[in-house]
Amino acid sequence: MTVPDSSKFEEFLHSMAARYILIGVPEDIGIKANAGIGGADTAWLPFLQAFLNIQSNDFLSGDNILLPTLMKKDWKLIGML
């Protein structure tokens, strides 16, 4: 599914049946800025692999979740899974 142009993005989100939107931005600049140890930027892909492997159940259906696909170059939204 491709997202329409940005002028109709809000209408597009309201038309979706999903109750939750899951957005992951792999970064750890805040951790490093607070003198912490970086590495959180690598956690997104393992999380995503585990999360997408969860079966639908009575509490959470896959239809309730909207997962945007982002291009890393400029973090432009290119579609939804």
C-alpha positions as CSV (number, residue, x, y, z in Angstrom):
1,M,0.0,0.0,0.0
2,T,1.4,3.4,-1.0
3,V,0.7,6.5,1.0
4,P,-0.9,9.3,-0.9
5,D,0.8,12.7,-1.2
6,S,1.4,14.6,2.1
7,S,-1.6,16.9,1.7
8,K,-3.9,13.9,2.1
9,F,-1.9,12.0,4.7
10,E,-4.2,12.9,7.7
11,E,-7.2,11.7,5.8
12,F,-5.4,8.5,4.9
13,L,-4.6,7.8,8.5
14,H,-8.2,8.4,9.6
15,S,-9.4,6.0,6.9
16,M,-7.2,3.1,8.2
17,A,-8.7,0.5,10.5
18,A,-5.6,0.2,12.6
19,R,-5.8,1.4,16.2
20,Y,-2.0,1.6,16.7
21,I,0.9,2.9,14.6
22,L,4.3,1.4,15.2
23,I,7.2,3.7,14.1
24,G,10.8,2.7,14.8
25,V,13.6,5.1,14.3
26,P,16.9,3.3,14.8
27,E,19.0,5.9,16.7
28,D,20.9,6.2,19.9
29,I,22.0,9.9,19.9
30,G,20.1,10.6,23.2
31,I,21.8,7.8,25.0
32,K,25.2,9.0,23.8
33,A,24.4,12.7,24.6
34,N,23.7,11.6,28.2
35,A,27.1,10.0,28.4
36,G,25.7,6.5,28.0
37,I,26.8,3.6,25.9
38,G,25.4,3.5,22.4
39,G,24.1,0.5,20.6
40,A,20.3,1.0,20.8
41,D,20.3,1.9,17.1
42,T,20.8,-1.8,16.3
43,A,17.9,-3.0,18.4
44,W,15.1,-2.1,15.9
45,L,15.6,-5.0,13.5
46,P,15.7,-7.8,16.1
47,F,12.7,-6.2,17.8
48,L,10.8,-6.1,14.4
49,Q,11.7,-9.7,13.6
50,A,10.4,-10.9,17.0
51,F,7.3,-8.6,16.9
52,L,6.3,-9.7,13.4
53,N,6.5,-13.3,14.5
54,I,3.8,-12.9,17.2
55,Q,0.5,-14.6,16.4
56,S,-2.8,-12.6,16.5
57,N,-4.8,-13.3,19.6
58,D,-7.9,-12.1,21.5
59,F,-6.1,-9.0,22.8
60,L,-4.2,-7.9,19.7
61,S,-5.0,-8.6,16.1
62,G,-2.6,-7.8,13.2
63,D,-5.3,-5.7,11.7
64,N,-5.0,-3.3,14.7
65,I,-1.4,-2.3,13.8
66,L,-0.1,0.0,11.1
67,L,3.6,-0.4,10.4
68,P,5.1,2.4,8.2
69,T,8.0,1.6,5.9
70,L,10.5,4.4,5.9
71,M,13.4,5.2,3.6
72,K,16.6,5.7,5.6
73,K,18.0,8.3,3.3
74,D,15.6,11.1,4.4
75,W,13.2,9.1,6.5
76,K,10.5,9.6,3.9
77,L,7.3,7.5,4.4
78,I,6.9,5.3,1.4
79,G,4.3,2.8,2.4
80,M,2.5,0.7,5.0
81,L,2.9,-3.0,5.8
